[in-house]
Amino acid sequence: MNNEDEMSFVEVFMGYEWEAQLVKNLLENEGIEALIQEAMIGTLAPFNTGGTLGGVKVMVWEKDYAKAKEVVNNFNSNRSDLLTNFESLEE
């Protein structure tokens, strides 16, 4: 990997804004710099984001992608537990 590749941002997650914020916080807790892209369009017009619901992207530096993907995979595997716990709070 050359320096130019290490200095570019890549997408590591796409979803709704609340999910993207959660993922961004999880990444930052692991020392991975992350930014959210397309938050406004993903929130106001999710149908206009390439056919995906949500459409809010979390971006990380290319050099951090492998570690970031582990964090995202962990989030995705625990997502149903998070939603179940949230729904039980609403009742």
All heavy atoms as an XYZ file, in Angstrom:
720
protein
N       0.850     -1.177      0.000
C       0.000      0.000      0.000
C       0.892      1.234      0.000
O       1.806      1.354      0.799
C      -0.888     -0.028      1.249
C      -1.889      1.067      1.299
S      -2.965      0.998      2.766
C      -3.681     -0.613      2.635
N       0.647      2.163     -0.890
C       1.465      3.370     -0.931
C       0.832      4.472     -0.089
O      -0.280      4.350      0.390
C       1.700      3.817     -2.380
C       0.418      4.182     -3.100
O      -0.499      4.733     -2.487
N       0.337      3.879     -4.377
N       1.553      5.584      0.055
C       1.073      6.677      0.906
C      -0.234      7.264      0.402
O      -1.074      7.684      1.194
C       2.127      7.771      1.006
C       3.250      7.394      1.942
O       3.102      6.476      2.745
N       4.366      8.084      1.833
N      -0.418      7.295     -0.920
C      -1.651      7.850     -1.466
C      -2.853      7.012     -1.042
O      -3.903      7.536     -0.685
C      -1.561      7.910     -2.989
C      -2.713      8.656     -3.621
C      -2.533      8.822     -5.107
O      -1.443      9.245     -5.521
O      -3.494      8.521     -5.836
N      -2.731      5.683     -1.051
C      -3.818      4.807     -0.612
C      -4.119      4.994      0.863
O      -5.267      4.963      1.287
C      -3.475      3.336     -0.856
C      -3.480      2.983     -2.330
O      -4.137      3.698     -3.104
O      -2.820      1.996     -2.687
N      -3.078      5.166      1.660
C      -3.257      5.326      3.104
C      -3.941      6.643      3.444
O      -4.497      6.797      4.509
C      -1.914      5.238      3.810
C      -1.295      3.859      3.745
C       0.077      3.804      4.381
O       0.555      4.835      4.886
O       0.666      2.725      4.362
N      -3.908      7.603      2.534
C      -4.458      8.920      2.799
C      -5.845      9.121      2.191
O      -6.309     10.231      2.077
C      -3.499     10.001      2.283
C      -2.164     10.018      3.006
S      -2.318     10.203      4.799
C      -2.965     11.846      4.915
N      -6.507      8.046      1.786
C      -7.847      8.189      1.233
C      -8.864      7.557      2.183
O      -8.561      6.615      2.905
C      -7.926      7.540     -0.153
O      -7.648      6.169     -0.082
N     -10.069      8.122      2.153
C     -11.159      7.588      2.969
C     -11.906      6.518      2.194
O     -12.067      6.617      0.981
C     -12.138      8.696      3.365
C     -11.727      9.464      4.575
C     -11.116     10.697      4.457
C     -11.953      8.957      5.849
C     -10.736     11.407      5.580
C     -11.585      9.657      6.969
C     -10.967     10.886      6.832
N     -12.364      5.497      2.902
C     -13.158      4.424      2.312
C     -14.386      4.199      3.182
O     -14.376      4.438      4.387
C     -12.355      3.108      2.173
C     -11.237      3.260      1.170
C     -11.824      2.638      3.500
N     -15.442      3.714      2.556
C     -16.682      3.430      3.274
C     -16.544      2.125      4.044
O     -16.118      1.116      3.502
C     -17.820      3.313      2.275
C     -19.142      2.960      2.889
C     -20.200      2.692      1.839
O     -20.196      3.343      0.775
O     -21.036      1.806      2.081
N     -16.934      2.163      5.307
C     -16.894      0.958      6.131
C     -18.286      0.540      6.595
O     -18.506     -0.591      6.997
C     -15.921      1.144      7.318
C     -16.500      2.077      8.357
C     -15.529     -0.168      7.936
N     -19.263      1.455      6.469
C     -20.624      1.164      6.927
C     -21.596      2.090      6.221
O     -21.274      3.246      5.940
C     -20.736      1.375      8.442
C     -22.110      1.145      8.990
C     -22.560     -0.139      9.270
C     -22.971      2.202      9.215
C     -23.848     -0.357      9.762
C     -24.251      2.000      9.707
C     -24.681      0.713      9.988
N     -22.824      1.590      5.965
C     -23.907      2.425      5.458
C     -25.199      2.005      6.141
O     -25.478      0.815      6.277
C     -24.083      2.287      3.952
C     -25.184      3.203      3.422
S     -25.604      2.983      1.676
C     -24.088      3.433      0.901
N     -25.959      2.981      6.598
C     -27.222      2.695      7.261
C     -27.955      3.979      7.580
O     -27.690      5.025      6.994
N     -28.866      3.886      8.512
C     -29.590      5.065      8.971
C     -28.672      5.950      9.797
O     -27.643      5.496     10.310
C     -30.805      4.659      9.810
C     -31.860      3.960      8.998
C     -32.002      2.579      9.054
C     -32.706      4.689      8.168
C     -32.968      1.938      8.301
C     -33.682      4.050      7.412
C     -33.795      2.678      7.478
O     -34.747      2.036      6.729
N     -29.053      7.209      9.951
C     -28.183      8.155     10.652
C     -27.874      7.706     12.081
O     -26.739      7.799     12.533
C     -28.787      9.560     10.663
C     -27.830     10.562     11.289
C     -28.307     11.994     11.201
O     -29.454     12.247     10.792
O     -27.510     12.867     11.560
N     -28.873      7.192     12.800
C     -28.625      6.793     14.185
C     -27.628      5.640     14.241
O     -26.801      5.569     15.152
C     -29.931      6.460     14.910
C     -30.638      5.237     14.443
C     -31.590      5.158     13.469
C     -30.454      3.896     14.915
N     -32.005      3.853     13.317
C     -31.326      3.054     14.185
C     -29.631      3.321     15.886
C     -31.395      1.683     14.398
C     -29.709      1.950     16.096
C     -30.585      1.150     15.358
N     -27.713      4.723     13.267
C     -26.759      3.612     13.220
C     -25.361      4.121     12.897
O     -24.374      3.686     13.499
C     -27.170      2.600     12.151
C     -28.464      1.884     12.428
C     -28.912      1.058     11.242
O     -28.959      1.571     10.109
O     -29.214     -0.130     11.474
N     -25.297      5.027     11.939
C     -23.997      5.586     11.547
C     -23.338      6.312     12.722
O     -22.125      6.196     12.926
C     -24.168      6.532     10.359
N     -24.130      7.036     13.503
C     -23.583      7.722     14.677
C     -23.052      6.711     15.692
O     -21.989      6.914     16.286
C     -24.642      8.618     15.327
C     -25.011      9.837     14.526
C     -23.910     10.872     14.450
O     -22.936     10.835     15.188
N     -24.055     11.802     13.537
N     -23.805      5.635     15.910
C     -23.348      4.585     16.825
C     -22.031      3.976     16.351
O     -21.082      3.815     17.130
C     -24.395      3.476     16.938
C     -25.469      3.617     17.979
C     -26.507      2.519     17.812
C     -24.899      3.570     19.370
N     -21.967      3.626     15.061
C     -20.764      3.019     14.505
C     -19.587      3.985     14.598
O     -18.475      3.595     14.976
C     -21.001      2.563     13.054
C     -19.697      2.182     12.366
C     -21.974      1.385     13.033
N     -19.820      5.236     14.284
C     -18.757      6.249     14.379
C     -18.214      6.314     15.807
O     -16.998      6.339     16.024
C     -19.280      7.612     13.945
C     -18.238      8.722     14.004
C     -18.836     10.043     13.528
C     -17.820     11.139     13.499
N     -17.556     11.729     14.800
N     -19.093      6.325     16.790
C     -18.661      6.362     18.191
C     -17.882      5.109     18.567
O     -16.866      5.197     19.271
C     -19.856      6.550     19.124
C     -20.452      7.928     19.045
O     -19.805      8.878     18.620
N     -21.707      8.045     19.423
N     -18.349      3.947     18.115
C     -17.624      2.704     18.400
C     -16.228      2.732     17.797
O     -15.250      2.315     18.439
C     -18.406      1.501     17.851
C     -19.713      1.166     18.559
C     -20.503      0.139     17.756
C     -19.449      0.669     19.975
N     -16.126      3.225     16.568
C     -14.825      3.316     15.906
C     -13.900      4.274     16.651
O     -12.727      3.958     16.891
C     -14.989      3.759     14.454
C     -15.654      2.745     13.531
C     -16.060      3.404     12.219
C     -14.736      1.562     13.287
N     -14.416      5.435     17.027
C     -13.594      6.412     17.735
C     -13.156      5.888     19.096
O     -12.055      6.191     19.543
C     -14.336      7.736     17.843
C     -14.443      8.428     16.489
C     -15.270      9.692     16.496
O     -16.015      9.937     17.476
O     -15.175     10.439     15.507
N     -13.997      5.079     19.747
C     -13.604      4.462     21.017
C     -12.435      3.505     20.837
O     -11.695      3.239     21.784
C     -14.778      3.717     21.650
C     -15.808      4.651     22.240
O     -15.542      5.816     22.493
N     -17.014      4.146     22.429
N     -12.268      2.978     19.625
C     -11.152      2.085     19.308
C      -9.954      2.847     18.743
O      -8.990      2.246     18.282
C     -11.597      1.016     18.298
C     -12.620      0.058     18.838
C     -12.086     -0.795     19.972
O     -10.912     -1.219     19.919
O     -12.841     -1.038     20.940
N     -10.040      4.170     18.745
C      -8.934      4.992     18.252
C      -8.897      5.130     16.740
O      -7.867      5.490     16.169
N     -10.012      4.873     16.075
C     -10.090      4.960     14.614
C     -10.835      6.239     14.243
O     -11.994      6.424     14.631
C     -10.829      3.736     14.033
C     -10.110      2.449     14.422
C     -10.963      3.863     12.516
C     -10.886      1.181     14.119
N     -10.179      7.101     13.499
C     -10.824      8.330     13.050
C     -11.894      7.983     12.023
O     -11.662      7.215     11.095
C      -9.794      9.270     12.427
C     -10.361     10.601     12.034
C      -9.321     11.543     11.455
O      -8.126     11.212     11.469
O      -9.724     12.615     10.988
N     -13.087      8.531     12.200
C     -14.200      8.243     11.301
C     -14.983      9.515     11.044
O     -15.001     10.427     11.867
C     -15.114      7.185     11.923
N     -15.617      9.561      9.885
C     -16.492     10.685      9.588
C     -17.758     10.157      8.940
O     -17.787      9.064      8.376
C     -15.805     11.722      8.710
C     -15.320     11.332      7.324
C     -16.409     11.527      6.287
C     -14.132     12.199      6.962
N     -18.802     10.965      9.064
C     -20.099     10.593      8.493
C     -20.302     11.398      7.227
O     -20.073     12.608      7.199
C     -21.230     10.834      9.505
C     -21.058      9.846     10.646
C     -22.591     10.704      8.841
C     -22.121      9.895     11.695
N     -20.718     10.700      6.184
C     -20.934     11.330      4.889
C     -22.380     11.123      4.467
O     -22.955     10.058      4.714
C     -19.997     10.693      3.864
C     -20.023     11.337      2.514
C     -19.033     10.684      1.570
O     -18.876      9.480      1.571
N     -18.352     11.495      0.796
N     -22.944     12.137      3.836
C     -24.303     12.091      3.296
C     -25.376     12.009      4.380
O     -26.442     11.459      4.162
C     -24.461     10.961      2.279
C     -23.532     11.116      1.103
C     -23.649     10.010      0.071
O     -24.509      9.133      0.216
O     -22.880     10.052     -0.879
N     -25.089     12.568      5.540
C     -26.075     12.531      6.620
C     -27.326     13.300      6.244
O     -28.437     12.854      6.515
C     -25.480     13.081      7.913
N     -27.175     14.447      5.615
C     -28.341     15.262      5.282
C     -29.212     14.575      4.235
O     -30.407     14.407      4.433
C     -27.911     16.641      4.770
C     -29.077     17.567      4.536
S     -29.981     17.943      6.045
C     -29.005     19.279      6.669
N     -28.620     14.118      3.141
C     -29.423     13.479      2.095
C     -29.962     12.129      2.573
O     -31.074     11.752      2.236
C     -28.643     13.336      0.767
C     -29.577     12.931     -0.376
C     -27.514     12.334      0.883
C     -30.539     13.974     -0.798
N     -29.197     11.417      3.377
C     -29.657     10.129      3.886
C     -30.837     10.257      4.826
O     -31.653      9.354      4.947
N     -30.935     11.405      5.496
C     -32.033     11.644      6.423
C     -33.252     12.229      5.718
O     -34.373     11.792      5.933
C     -31.576     12.601      7.547
O     -30.468     12.008      8.207
C     -32.678     12.857      8.545
N     -33.020     13.215      4.860
C     -34.124     13.909      4.212
C     -34.705     13.150      3.021
O     -35.898     13.235      2.758
C     -33.677     15.299      3.744
C     -33.264     16.249      4.860
C     -32.770     17.553      4.276
C     -34.409     16.485      5.831
N     -33.848     12.440      2.292
C     -34.312     11.748      1.086
C     -33.624     10.394      0.964
O     -32.822     10.177      0.073
C     -34.025     12.611     -0.138
N     -33.924      9.452      1.872
C     -33.237      8.162      1.847
C     -33.463      7.374      0.559
O     -32.649      6.551      0.189
C     -33.822      7.421      3.050
C     -35.094      8.112      3.351
C     -34.922      9.534      2.913
N     -34.560      7.671     -0.141
C     -34.853      7.002     -1.401
C     -33.924      7.464     -2.513
O     -33.854      6.862     -3.560
C     -36.304      7.272     -1.810
C     -36.648      8.734     -1.804
C     -36.358      9.536     -2.895
C     -37.227      9.307     -0.683
C     -36.650     10.896     -2.862
C     -37.526     10.662     -0.653
C     -37.232     11.464     -1.755
N     -33.196      8.540     -2.279
C     -32.324      9.134     -3.298
C     -30.859      8.827     -3.010
O     -29.989      9.605     -3.343
C     -32.570     10.644     -3.362
C     -32.006     11.271     -4.611
O     -31.826     10.598     -5.622
N     -31.730     12.552     -4.553
N     -30.579      7.699     -2.371
C     -29.206      7.375     -1.983
C     -28.749      6.060     -2.592
O     -28.167      5.221     -1.915
C     -29.077      7.324     -0.447
O     -30.025      6.384      0.048
C     -29.273      8.674      0.189
N     -29.036      5.874     -3.835
C     -28.560      4.684     -4.520
C     -29.355      3.433     -4.218
O     -28.830      2.336     -4.329
N     -30.599      3.588     -3.802
C     -31.440      2.426     -3.592
C     -31.312      1.777     -2.230
O     -31.928      0.765     -1.963
N     -30.510      2.335     -1.354
C     -30.378      1.759     -0.021
C     -31.127      2.624      0.971
O     -31.084      3.844      0.893
C     -28.902      1.684      0.418
O     -28.352      2.998      0.412
C     -28.105      0.788     -0.500
N     -31.821      1.997      1.888
C     -32.497      2.756      2.934
C     -31.448      3.291      3.882
O     -30.507      2.605      4.239
C     -33.491      1.883      3.680
C     -34.723      1.506      2.884
C     -35.606      0.578      3.701
C     -35.496      2.730      2.457
N     -31.622      4.496      4.297
C     -30.644      5.133      5.164
C     -29.666      5.912      4.321
O     -29.828      7.090      4.110
N     -28.700      5.244      3.795
C     -27.754      5.876      2.898
C     -26.723      6.748      3.562
O     -25.984      7.450      2.883
N     -26.651      6.745      4.885
C     -25.644      7.528      5.587
C     -24.407      6.656      5.731
O     -24.483      5.534      6.219
C     -26.163      7.987      6.976
C     -25.114      8.788      7.706
C     -27.445      8.786      6.808
N     -23.273      7.174      5.276
C     -22.043      6.390      5.236
C     -21.096      6.784      6.366
O     -21.006      7.952      6.724
C     -21.318      6.613      3.912
C     -22.100      6.184      2.710
C     -21.345      6.515      1.442
C     -22.179      6.168      0.228
N     -21.497      6.579     -1.017
N     -20.384      5.786      6.868
C     -19.285      6.027      7.799
C     -18.008      5.729      7.030
O     -17.862      4.657      6.445
C     -19.387      5.140      9.057
C     -18.202      5.396      9.983
C     -20.692      5.392      9.789
N     -17.116      6.698      7.027
C     -15.866      6.603      6.287
C     -14.685      6.554      7.259
O     -14.720      7.203      8.314
C     -15.709      7.813      5.368
C     -16.919      8.126      4.502
S     -17.243      6.902      3.243
C     -15.946      7.273      2.095
N     -13.667      5.772      6.891
C     -12.430      5.689      7.680
C     -11.244      5.789      6.729
O     -11.377      5.595      5.517
C     -12.338      4.372      8.492
C     -13.461      4.286      9.512
C     -12.330      3.160      7.584
N     -10.072      6.067      7.289
C      -8.864      6.060      6.483
C      -8.613      4.647      5.978
O      -8.848      3.667      6.689
C      -7.655      6.527      7.296
C      -7.675      7.976      7.650
C      -7.856      8.503      8.898
C      -7.507      9.083      6.765
N      -7.823      9.870      8.833
C      -7.602     10.253      7.532
C      -7.297      9.199      5.392
C      -7.477     11.523      6.984
C      -7.173     10.471      4.844
C      -7.261     11.614      5.639
N      -8.110      4.542      4.764
C      -7.788      3.254      4.144
C      -6.915      2.398      5.057
O      -7.140      1.203      5.203
C      -7.086      3.492      2.803
C      -6.597      2.251      2.112
C      -7.677      1.514      1.354
O      -8.684      2.129      0.996
O      -7.502      0.311      1.132
N      -5.955      3.011      5.714
C      -5.028      2.261      6.575
C      -5.727      1.630      7.783
O      -5.241      0.664      8.350
C      -3.877      3.161      7.037
C      -4.297      4.285      7.967
C      -3.119      5.145      8.392
C      -3.523      6.281      9.281
N      -4.096      5.891     10.545
N      -6.882      2.160      8.164
C      -7.620      1.655      9.327
C      -8.760      0.717      8.948
O      -9.498      0.251      9.817
C      -8.205      2.833     10.125
C      -7.144      3.712     10.735
O      -6.083      3.187     11.112
O      -7.380      4.936     10.831
N      -8.917      0.439      7.662
C     -10.092     -0.291      7.190
C     -10.259     -1.664      7.848
O     -11.352     -2.005      8.296
C     -10.057     -0.447      5.665
C     -11.263     -1.179      5.145
C     -12.478     -0.513      4.984
C     -11.207     -2.534      4.835
C     -13.601     -1.180      4.528
C     -12.332     -3.206      4.378
C     -13.522     -2.518      4.224
O     -14.634     -3.190      3.780
N      -9.191     -2.450      7.921
C      -9.312     -3.818      8.458
C      -9.788     -3.802      9.917
O     -10.703     -4.544     10.288
C      -7.983     -4.553      8.340
N      -9.196     -2.946     10.726
C      -9.594     -2.848     12.134
C     -11.029     -2.300     12.242
O     -11.824     -2.783     13.052
C      -8.617     -1.948     12.891
C      -8.875     -1.866     14.373
C      -7.826     -1.033     15.079
C      -8.140     -0.901     16.552
N      -7.196     -0.007     17.242
N     -11.349     -1.322     11.403
C     -12.692     -0.731     11.419
C     -13.738     -1.760     11.011
O     -14.832     -1.808     11.584
C     -12.747      0.478     10.489
N     -13.421     -2.589     10.051
C     -14.368     -3.599      9.584
C     -14.685     -4.606     10.701
O     -15.816     -5.058     10.827
C     -13.808     -4.316      8.348
C     -14.841     -5.061      7.584
C     -15.913     -4.124      7.034
C     -16.986     -4.906      6.309
N     -18.150     -4.108      5.996
N     -13.698     -4.912     11.535
C     -13.942     -5.791     12.684
C     -14.965     -5.163     13.627
O     -15.862     -5.844     14.125
C     -12.645     -6.063     13.436
C     -11.669     -6.961     12.721
C     -10.383     -7.145     13.506
O     -10.400     -7.028     14.753
O      -9.352     -7.404     12.865
N     -14.812     -3.866     13.890
C     -15.747     -3.153     14.765
C     -17.154     -3.170     14.156
O     -18.136     -3.439     14.851
C     -15.265     -1.703     15.010
C     -16.299     -0.893     15.768
C     -13.927     -1.705     15.752
N     -17.240     -2.916     12.863
C     -18.538     -2.898     12.173
C     -19.168     -4.286     12.175
O     -20.370     -4.429     12.420
C     -18.383     -2.342     10.744
C     -19.658     -2.549      9.938
C     -18.021     -0.868     10.796
N     -18.370     -5.306     11.924
C     -18.902     -6.675     11.938
C     -19.441     -7.033     13.320
O     -20.483     -7.688     13.445
C     -17.833     -7.677     11.508
C     -17.535     -7.592     10.029
O     -18.301     -7.041      9.249
N     -16.391     -8.123      9.633
N     -18.757     -6.609     14.359
C     -19.217     -6.836     15.733
C     -20.535     -6.092     15.976
O     -21.466     -6.644     16.560
C     -18.148     -6.409     16.728
C     -18.483     -6.817     18.143
O     -19.036     -7.884     18.368
N     -18.153     -5.971     19.084
N     -20.618     -4.858     15.505
C     -21.855     -4.082     15.626
C     -23.003     -4.800     14.911
O     -24.093     -4.945     15.457
C     -21.666     -2.682     15.041
C     -22.956     -1.908     14.905
C     -23.540     -1.313     16.007
C     -23.578     -1.787     13.672
C     -24.739     -0.612     15.885
C     -24.767     -1.085     13.538
C     -25.342     -0.501     14.652
N     -22.748     -5.235     13.684
C     -23.790     -5.916     12.907
C     -24.245     -7.212     13.567
O     -25.429     -7.529     13.554
C     -23.306     -6.189     11.479
C     -23.310     -4.941     10.632
O     -24.098     -4.030     10.851
N     -22.414     -4.898      9.665
N     -23.321     -7.950     14.166
C     -23.712     -9.211     14.808
C     -24.513     -8.975     16.082
O     -25.284     -9.834     16.492
C     -22.485    -10.080     15.093
O     -21.674     -9.487     16.078
N     -24.348     -7.808     16.686
C     -25.086     -7.482     17.912
C     -26.284     -6.580     17.658
O     -26.991     -6.218     18.588
C     -24.155     -6.819     18.926
C     -23.115     -7.765     19.440
O     -23.420     -8.889     19.799
N     -21.869     -7.329     19.444
N     -26.527     -6.221     16.415
C     -27.585     -5.274     16.063
C     -28.964     -5.755     16.519
O     -29.737     -4.993     17.066
C     -27.591     -5.039     14.565
C     -28.672     -4.077     14.127
C     -28.707     -3.949     12.646
N     -27.662     -3.043     12.228
C     -27.399     -2.761     10.966
N     -28.088     -3.329     10.013
N     -26.454     -1.909     10.654
N     -29.280     -7.018     16.322
C     -30.607     -7.505     16.713
C     -30.798     -7.411     18.220
O     -31.893     -7.114     18.689
C     -30.839     -8.936     16.227
O     -29.902     -9.809     16.812
N     -29.734     -7.648     18.996
C     -29.828     -7.497     20.446
C     -30.088     -6.046     20.825
O     -30.891     -5.762     21.717
C     -28.540     -7.967     21.130
C     -28.337     -9.464     21.026
O     -29.333    -10.186     20.805
O     -27.187     -9.906     21.158
N     -29.431     -5.110     20.136
C     -29.638     -3.691     20.409
C     -31.087     -3.298     20.135
O     -31.711     -2.610     20.936
C     -28.712     -2.837     19.535
C     -27.236     -2.843     19.884
C     -26.441     -2.135     18.787
C     -26.995     -2.175     21.212
N     -31.618     -3.747     19.006
C     -32.994     -3.405     18.651
C     -33.993     -4.026     19.606
O     -34.973     -3.400     19.984
C     -33.279     -3.818     17.210
C     -32.509     -3.048     16.144
C     -32.789     -3.631     14.762
C     -32.833     -1.571     16.182
N     -33.755     -5.260     20.026
C     -34.641     -5.932     20.974
C     -34.660     -5.183     22.305
O     -35.725     -4.938     22.877
C     -34.203     -7.387     21.197
O     -34.229     -8.060     19.944
C     -35.111     -8.088     22.182
N     -33.490     -4.786     22.778
C     -33.408     -4.033     24.039
C     -34.096     -2.687     23.916
O     -34.781     -2.242     24.833
C     -31.960     -3.853     24.462
C     -31.326     -5.149     24.912
O     -32.011     -6.096     25.287
N     -30.015     -5.215     24.847
N     -33.932     -2.021     22.783
C     -34.568     -0.730     22.566
C     -36.089     -0.869     22.540
O     -36.800     -0.089     23.156
C     -34.065     -0.105     21.255
C     -34.674      1.237     20.977
C     -34.278      2.357     21.688
C     -35.651      1.369     20.001
C     -34.841      3.583     21.431
C     -36.226      2.601     19.750
C     -35.819      3.707     20.455
N     -36.580     -1.876     21.837
C     -38.023     -2.075     21.755
C     -38.628     -2.407     23.112
O     -39.736     -1.977     23.419
C     -38.343     -3.194     20.754
C     -38.101     -2.794     19.319
C     -38.195     -3.940     18.338
O     -38.384     -5.092     18.771
O     -38.078     -3.683     17.136
N     -37.906     -3.118     23.964
C     -38.428     -3.431     25.288
C     -38.491     -2.180     26.157
O     -39.333     -2.094     27.044
C     -37.573     -4.501     25.966
O     -36.293     -4.019     26.274
N     -37.658     -1.195     25.897
C     -37.723      0.064     26.639
C     -38.962      0.880     26.275
O     -39.480      1.624     27.086
C     -36.473      0.912     26.354
C     -35.153      0.388     26.916
C     -34.000      1.246     26.429
C     -35.190      0.338     28.426
N     -39.411      0.727     25.037
C     -40.581      1.485     24.567
C     -41.878      0.981     25.157
O     -42.859      1.684     25.204
C     -40.658      1.435     23.056
C     -39.572      2.221     22.362
C     -39.717      2.215     20.862
O     -40.217      1.201     20.320
O     -39.351      3.207     20.234
N     -41.917     -0.270     25.610
C     -43.161     -0.855     26.105
C     -43.512     -0.404     27.492
O     -42.894      0.086     28.273
C     -43.059     -2.387     26.081
C     -42.941     -2.893     24.676
C     -42.719     -4.401     24.616
O     -42.518     -5.038     25.670
O     -42.761     -4.934     23.523
